């Protein structure tokens, strides 16, 4: 691969991400009781401000990202996904895009054409229809900040001439629809981040940055969303939000386009950059967001020297998003597939325990990442077909059964965290290399079964809880699990 081609790949990979500074922190844990929420609560990614008219059963909120998986293959997996209890599938960007590699999905060529290695418009329509028959919604990943990196030889028109000829379309964007061509160099300067190009270094010209203050550009993007709405898409994950001005979203996401839709964005920000990078969007939009602050809190808690007590109440001190704004995860597609984010990969056992935490807690909407592994051109097979994992399906079952019930922390220290879900369930996590034993008092009224092991126990009142080393228990009241 030539140096120029390599730099284009790097720029494409970073199209769904941005550079953020590292930070470390600790929280003082305290007991917490969340406000009760209805069993028919509007679900899906929270914080969209658009959920009040979406009244569906509470079991339908868990998102599985079928990352860069073709639509027909996803359709074949629907019985497995429905049986596991997943409520929504996030698919990779479906528009005409640049090349076969996964990062090409994040380099749009034309919003008007749905055709890529994932499938065409007919394939997407068939998936949406089949998913609806299984009670599952389809969310689409949107790339709106930029277009494809086609090199310095490109004339600045989109789609390129070959695509216009193949699909019988005229040009959508011309050079006047883009900001001045310069690469972002100071990632701490938000004006530069929002106006500059994401580049791969060297002589790479970067990803052409759209003028989002242009009514023409907004009109084309609104038309794309309207087209997807017509297909039956239920929600949207918006890529690279940090690269777009807060006011833009008020213009783009009109009530007509977003009624009944679940919208969540990607802002890669942690505690150190919460106020500068996340707070403006939390304050100025009603979107939910991928909970990067919580992912870091989880990662730090499970590290040697970290404390699980920091997970007792992470919303304090901005170590997590509020209950109605966070889409929670332990790994997403960028983390293993972008060199700059691989430091965020957790130990495999710790990652599983992290999943037990996000599925057990009351706040946020859990998000699972599943991919095709090296078969799909990725670096490793660790997350291949993760949606088929039985342990994750058991955690989804627990989450669905206790959804909408308050949470109360019963025990928290460096090694262990135990909390109850309003008489319906008990979550215990032990990260250390020795058995955890402690007396706890719960309000579980009957026998409870650990969804991970099938072990039953009477946990009501004061009882001694035992959690083996490096493991978790998710006890579900037998009455709640029926």
Steps between C-alpha positions, in 0.01 A plus 500: 500500500639840406566763763221712358256210508599422857440859607156489342421188700605672822287802418207275418535308822508823696185620325299335775719628779704793628809546714435558869733540795538231764398551860485301820266555789325336793159545656366457850221243487166542671163323496264602228132468433397589149153633428264218404413479134194348339507149357363651180763772494605636163818318415799509271798730538403750767511875507370557149217717621292303251403203711176619653294380203677165474327273749626145459571217744798562723677188376582659166784740569832309475700591188729260318739654247535253214817674393570499124287187457304473173126549530413152372726340759338707773159389377606137535598569864165654598359186672811485721485873578129489580541194722779676691273800562680770302268787421692694235771432244744774404620452142807661349455799265300378197558780247724469194848507647869470423655154465456158656678547836289568811626856527367566151147502643599824676597666171176591319485549124127570456212512749245435227629151421483211748749252362818371663668171594225472765222486239270723300173675580294187436715307746456769765123511448480122532700511823279771651184306412633170631633660819161661569340156477736394782423810708844653432570853381777603260723800577732648238845648554506845332816670367419867437817694581705416191519313173749244367873557482568453128847650492646820365421401143125511568316804361292557813165389351287227661423240397801448273442470128500119496221489759293758311525284189427172683200623696364755257526792741635850469750663729382549859779718643758728341813660650296798623308265735813432708701692754850621415734200466725479803578214737415521868824543694382632838237258629445717805374786283132430437472759224776319313351160576165609355635672188804290412552165337572169670830397341725198514833681505768552240364636172150369562245769399253366755124461505332797326308686771147603400370853555227421746377858498403454135127461436580286196703257710231491769232435240687197362563360847138548604393325179727205589343467844153531349587220256615278787185585695297387199683167507397460864819585685420553870805687627834655422851498641676816380871466438767759590265740679792691651593615151164673450367816663226460760265733312519280189298226667213733571480570127551141386280305741164655429192373687364357175812288449553386855150434630505162669868445419781423742807714435838460667836646413869429533713746693826344618548687826597400851489672836782739413320619185141454618431872545661612175405214266182339635317759707420735208320216318323379813380853562426596140341180365269229626706213358635209696872427474735205504618498862877532458539648851349182648710274279811665642365475855437127450843451345675678785295317764612160372866592463746391772470764771157608378190470716156364417366749753546761226214329315249542781394849396700603194265775384640707786810694403424447128637147484190386309207654317163544670261205496301639206790613279745210490537209259731281706770267366827333585631473143396664175617461141767771520680363805658184354519622141675836538857495623447815705221343704628151567614608845128493587473123445432328832625163619257245362368390840475860616305585187248229583471630856455848353209368297349356820521848645336689213226237463443493874481875568189714472650784297552521126432270207745210455681472167675181380752488214508196271708466181630253239855481636791445265256371239369856484849646461542578870802436719368220722213261569433592861169674424394280210131414533490637855123527460487119519670483840282321755634699793406829332155363416457411869598855598251641250235280662586642842496858373166454327341348810607776740473792257346809656564404862715706738852404601647492850867432572542248786878465507795666324875479546807464281428135415124468503176678416155374597172672422131413498231578244187574709423149618532351153870429468843509658827576321836405649839552336835383637806610304761356738676165513329371814143416594283786625267439795285756679162530671248708310133579557268489201129536430482207258178321600567149372761267358741660256704338225836617369438541126867425427537169684144383571576486873201573725504665841273655760622859527214677680584681825853472632703237319863416439593553139789313340660598168785290362821675397500694173131448438154649526155386611170638373230354720152546357194450716316196371177699493667783302648254251167345407 
